[in-house]
């Protein structure tokens, strides 16, 4: 995220103190300088790029975006010279927090989106933030929190906010199984992945594009400690930090489902991208999914598709735990529809405008290999077999033979 450069409030505070001591004005007239505190660790947005594209296989740009500036640190010691002295009210009894700020730093799944100031913090005679103000949480560093004021970042002692209270309240509301769902454990539990996410913090990109908080995006895959999502407004996909979305909260809701109802993400995502929702049950219940990619006017595709149709008609009646799914490699939706009608394609078809949403198939299949591309996945999304990229062995026909053997083993 591009944020405006902030000035050194420590230097301003020193000049204000000297001015007051010498009988001068309490207003500092020295020009602003850069913040003296160490640079904040860039979040995912500071290196994020996006490419708005409708190409079947868009390539994400990777030029680094400007790093976020260091947050300004609150003036140490007394309040700013122009601010009246504060008398601390009697401390109200409160419950001990369930987590320390040091432990919370490594538990992004427990970070609140916003925190509230519980004490006044000041950076200059004219810049004071009062208790009760809610600000976006950006980072936790040691005992400090970095907050976004809308005009830049500020660094505030965690003890001057309600961050631990909010994190503790969340922890107390979760069951042990829900609490075990973290940013580190979730990537290995696709049965808990939601299909859609909500962006909880505004995202900015190096090419000038932006995604506002509150927008719904489609989950495609995990990429390390980030999620890869598709935005229907921008018509492209991009990575986002886990805590920039509500994925953990949504996954914790799926924990409430019985284990038998936690359908793997791969088949749920594929079913959600189909042209017709009527085919979704067949895909979601499949043990094996044959994904084939073809294009109108492709001679090799025209030779293979009749063979695939005969295979499907022969195998499907006795093997309901198998489904075929077509993913278009055409340049237009009209061409894709013509191919479907001309060849009477078997099984289900991914909607043309959702090819880049379906369980990351847009990057798994549309990679410039010779068509047709034929893949067999199990219901968890693990690749069982595929045809050779250069048209050699195994061929598309060999893939069908392997699938037939797998289906025979299942009976």
N, C-alpha and C positions, 0 to 999 in steps of 0.2 A: 504494500500500500504506500502511495506517495504521500508523505506528510510534510508540512511546512517546517523549515528549520527554526529551532527555538533558540532563544538567547540565554546567556548565562545569568541566572538569577542570583547565584552566589556573589558575583561581582557587584551586581546592583545592590544587594543587601549590604555589602561592605561599604560602598559609597554612601548609601543612605545613612548608615551608622556614623560615618565620619562627618557627614554634613550636619547631622543633628548635634554631634558633640562639639562642633565648632560654631554652633549658633546659626548655621545657615539653614536653607530650605530643606525640607524632608524629601523633596523630589530630586532624583538623580538625573543629571543632564548628559552623562557619558553615553556615547553610542552603544547599542547592543552588540554583544559578541556571541560566539558559538557556545553551546552548553559545555561545561567542564566535566560533567559526569561521563563514565564509560559508555560507549555506544550500546544501545539495546540490541539483543539478539534479534536478527530479522525474523519476522514470522513468514508463513508460507507465501503471503501475498507479496512480500517485498521482492521475490524472485519469480513471480508468476507471469506467464504470458498467455495470451489467447489469440487464436486466429479465427475470425468470423468467416466461415466457409460452408458451402453446401456441397462440396466435392465429396464423392463417396468415400474417399480415404484422405481426410484432411490431415495435415501434418502440423503438430503444435510447434509454435516458435519457441526458441530457447534463449533469446538474448536477455541478459539479466536486467531487471528493472532497478531503478535507483533504490538504495537501501533507506530504510526508515531512520530518521535522525534520533539521536539520544533524547530521552525525555528529560525535562528540567526537574531538578531536585528541589524539594521544599526547603526554604531557608531554615538553617539550624538555629536552635536556641529560642530567643524571644520572637513574638510576632513582629510583622513589619512595623517600622517606626510610626506610621500614620494610623495603625490599627490600635484600638483600645485594648488594654490588658484584659486577658480572659481569666475568669475565676472558674475553675473546674467544679461542676456540680457534684454532689455526693454520688459515688459510684453505685449504680443499681445492681443488686445481686443478679448474676447471670450464670448459666450453665457452662461448664468447661467445654471448649470445642472438642469435637471428636477427631480432629486432625490438626497438625501443626502446619504453619505456612511453608516450612521446608519440605514436608511430605506432600503438601498440596501442589507444590511446584511441579512435581513429576506425575501428578494425577490430573491431566487435562480433562478427563471425563467428568471430573467433579467441579471444574471451574464454572462459576456463574458467568452469564453473559455480561451482566452489569454488577457494579458494587456501589454501595452508598457510603459517602463520607460520614464518619461519626465525630470527627473533630475538625476544627477549622485549620486549613493549611494555606500558607501564603508564600508568594514568590517575589512580591514587590509591594510598595504601598498601594498600587492600583490593581493588583492581581491577587485576589483572595477568594478562596472557595469555601463556602460555608457548610456546616453539617446538614445532612439531609439531601445533598445533591447526588444524583445518580449518574455515573459515568461508565462508559464501555471499558471492560477489562481487556487489555491487550497482551500483557505478559506479567509473569511473576519472576522476580530476580532477587534471590536471597530473601531478606525480610521486607522487600519493597514490592509494590505493584505499580505497573505502568498503565495509566488510564488515558483515554482519548477524550479531550474536551471538545472536539470538533474543530479546534484551531491548532492542534498539536498535542504532543504527549506530555504528560507530567508524571513525575515519580513521587509516590506517596508511601509513607510507612504503612505496612499492612495493618498495624495496630490502630491506624486512624480510619479504618474502613470496617465494614461488616462482612468482609470476604469469608472469614472463618465461620461466622454464624450461618451464612448462606450455604456454604459447603457442608457444614454439619447438619443443617436441616434436610438437605438432599440425601445425605447418607442415612439419616434416621428414617427416611421415607421408603428406602429400598430394602427388598428382601436380600438375603445373603447371595442368592443366585444372580439377582440383578446387580448387586454391588460388585460381583465378580466380572461383570462385563465392563471392560476398560478399553481404552484406545489401543493397548498392546495385545489384548486377548481377542478382540473382535475380528481382526483379519483372518483368524483361523476358524471362525464359526460362521460360514456363509448362510447357514440356516437361519441366522438371526439378522441378516442384512435386510434392511427395508428396500423397497423398490424406488421410493422417492425420498428426498431430503429437503429440508428447508435451510436456506442460507441465513445464518443468525447475525452476521456482521457484513457490512458493505465490503465488496471486493473490487479492487482496482487492478488494471492490467497495463503492461508496458505499451500496448498499442492504443491506449486511450479508452478502451471498452471498460464497462463497469457492470457489476451485478448488485442490486440493492438488497438490503436485509429483508427477509420475508419472502423472497422468490423461491418457488419450488423448482428443483432440478432433479434429474434422473440419475440414479447411481449406476455406474457401469462396472467399476472394479475398485479394488484397493491397490494402491501403489506405495508399498512401504508404510509409512506413517501418514499417508495422505489418501484421499479418496479421489477417484476420477469420475467426474460427473458431466452430464450433457445438459446444456441449456437450450431450450426450444426457442427462446427469444433471440439469442445470439447465433443459434444454429451451429454450435460447435461444442467441443468438450474441453475440459481443463482440470487441473488438479486443485484441490483445496485442502487446507489443514482440517483435521478431524474436528477440532473445536470451533471451526468456522461454520459448522453445520450442526444439525441436531441428530446426527446418525446414532450416537450412543443412546440418547433418550428413546429414539424409536426402536432400537434394538432391545432395550430393556423392556419395552412393551411386548415384544415378541416372546420374551422369556415367559410371559404369562400363559402362552399357548402350551398345550400338551406336547410332549416331545414328538408324538406321531403326526402332529399337525404342523410341524416346523419344516415345511417343504423347502428343499434346497434353493438357493438364490438363482442358480443357473436356469432351471426350468421355469421358475416363476417369472424371471426377467424376460425369457424368450416368449413365454405365453402372453405377457403383457404387451409385447411389441407386434403381435399378429394382426393381420388385416381384419380378421373376424374373431370376436371373443368366443364364438362357438367352438373354435378349435383349441381353446386354452386348456380344458380338462384333459384332452388327449396328450398334450405336451407335458403338463404338470405331473401326470401319472406315469410318464414314460421312464423305462429303465435305460433305454438307449435312444438318442436323437441323432438322426442323420441330417446334417446341414449341407446343402448343396448350393453352389453359387454359379450362376450362368448369365448369359447376356444374349439379347436378340441379335441375330446375324453371326453368331459364333458357330463355325462349322463343327468343331469338336463337341460343343454342347449339343448341337442338333443330332449328333450320332449317339451320344450317351443318354439323353433324356428318355427316348423310347425304352431303352433297356431298364432305366430306373423305374419307369411306370410299370413295366411288367413285373419287376421285382417287388414293388410295393403291393400290387394287386395280389401277388402270390403269397406274400409273407404276412401282410397286415391282419387277415381274418384269424389266423392261428396265433398271432403274437401281438396282442393289444398293448403290450408294454414297449412298443416301438413306434416312433413317429418320424416322418420326414418333414423338413422345414426348408423352404426356398428363400434364399437371400439374393436379391437382384444386384447385378453388377452393371445394370443399364445406365445410360446417361440421363434418361428422363423417366418419369413415372409412367408416361404413355407407352414407352417401349417395353417397360416391365410388364404392363398389363397385356400388351399384345403377345408377349412371349408366353405368359400364363395361359391365355386363351388358345393360342395356336398349338401349343404342346400339351394342353390339358394336364398341367403339372400336378403330380401327386402330392398328397399331404397338405400341409399348411404353408402359408407365405407370410413373411415379415412385411409389415407395411413399409412402403418405399421411404417415407419420411421418418421412419423409426429404425432404420438399419444401424445407425450409430448409437442407439440406445440399448439394443438387445445384448445384454451380458457381455459387452465388449467385443462382440463379433466383428464390428467394423474394423478393428485393428488386428484381430486374429485371422481373418480370412481375406480381406481386401488389401492384399499386399503386393499386387503386381504379378503373381504367379500365373501360369497358363491355365485358362479355363477349359473345362469346368473344374471347380474346386469342390472336393467331396470330403467331408469330415464326419467322424462318428464320435460322439461324446456320451459319457454315462450321465446320469441324472445330477451328479454333483458338479458337472462341468469339466471333468477330467477327459482329456483327449485320448481316445482309444486307438484310433488309426486315422490316417488321411492318405490321399494319393500324392505321388511325388510332385514336387513343385515344377519340375522341368518336363513333365510328361512321360517320365520313365516308370520304373517299378517302385512301389505298388501303383497300379493303374486304378482308375475309377472303378473298373470291374472287379479288381482285387479287393477294394474296400467293401463292395457289396458282398463278396464271398466271405470276408472276415466277419462282417456283421451277421450274415446268415449263421455262421458257426456259433457266434456269441448268443444269438437268439435260441439256437438249438440247445445250448447248455443251460439256458434259463428255464426250459420247459420241465 
